[in-house]
Amino acid sequence: MSVHKDLIKHAENQNKSYQEFLALDQQREMYIEEAVELCKHGKPFSTYKINEVTNRMNKINLRIISIRKNVTPEMVQEYVNKLR
């Protein structure tokens, strides 16, 4: 019975971590969109918030997710140039 309880607890912890990851991923996407919009309009932007969230995401220990790359201002500019 103890093993069963341990497995349930492990599954609950994995689910909690996954939900946290999904929330952070959504926040990261929002920050990326924000930077892209500012860049499109020639306004100054920073990737600090994007990378702060990215680093938090990468600390979540789940095997089913891949590591996210940090974003540079050049990457944002490159993306905006492709859109034009």
matplotlib code that plots the C-alpha trace (Angstrom):
import matplotlib.pyplot as plt

x = [0.0, 2.9, 4.2, 0.8, 0.6, 4.1, 3.2, 0.1, 2.1, 4.7, 2.0, 0.5, 3.8, 4.5, 1.1, 1.7, 5.1, 3.6, 0.8, 3.4, 5.4, 2.3, 1.6, 5.2, 5.1, 2.0, 3.7, 6.8, 4.8, 3.1, 6.5, 7.8, 4.7, 5.2, 8.8, 7.9, 5.2, 7.6, 10.3, 7.8, 7.1, 10.8, 10.5, 13.1, 12.5, 14.2, 14.4, 15.0, 11.5, 11.4, 14.7, 13.8, 10.7, 12.7, 15.2, 12.4, 10.9, 14.2, 14.5, 11.4, 12.5, 10.2, 11.5, 8.6, 9.6, 12.5, 14.8, 13.8, 16.4, 17.1, 16.0, 18.3, 17.3, 18.8, 16.5, 13.5, 14.7, 15.4, 11.9, 10.3, 12.4, 11.0, 7.4, 7.9]
y = [0.0, 2.3, 2.0, 2.9, 6.0, 7.0, 6.6, 8.7, 11.4, 11.3, 11.7, 14.6, 16.3, 15.8, 17.2, 20.2, 20.8, 20.4, 22.9, 25.4, 24.9, 25.5, 28.8, 29.9, 29.0, 31.1, 34.0, 33.6, 33.8, 36.9, 38.6, 37.5, 39.0, 42.2, 42.5, 41.7, 44.4, 47.0, 46.0, 46.3, 49.9, 50.7, 51.1, 50.0, 46.5, 44.1, 40.3, 40.3, 39.2, 36.6, 35.0, 35.3, 33.2, 30.9, 30.2, 29.4, 27.0, 25.2, 24.6, 22.5, 18.9, 17.1, 14.6, 15.2, 18.8, 20.2, 23.0, 26.4, 28.7, 32.2, 34.9, 37.7, 41.1, 40.0, 37.0, 39.3, 41.7, 38.8, 37.5, 40.9, 41.3, 37.9, 39.2, 42.1]
z = [0.0, 0.7, -2.8, -4.2, -2.0, -3.1, -6.8, -6.3, -4.6, -7.4, -10.0, -8.2, -7.9, -11.6, -12.5, -10.3, -12.0, -15.4, -14.7, -13.4, -16.5, -18.7, -16.9, -17.3, -20.9, -21.5, -19.6, -21.7, -25.0, -23.8, -23.1, -26.5, -28.2, -26.2, -27.3, -31.0, -31.0, -29.5, -32.1, -34.9, -34.0, -33.6, -29.8, -27.3, -25.8, -23.5, -23.4, -19.6, -18.6, -21.3, -20.1, -16.5, -17.1, -19.4, -16.7, -14.2, -16.8, -17.3, -13.6, -13.6, -13.7, -16.1, -18.6, -21.1, -21.8, -23.7, -22.5, -23.8, -25.2, -23.9, -26.3, -27.5, -28.9, -32.2, -32.3, -31.8, -34.5, -36.9, -36.4, -37.0, -40.2, -41.4, -40.8, -43.1]

ax = plt.figure().add_subplot(projection="3d")
ax.plot(x, y, z, "-o")
ax.set_aspect("equal")
plt.show()
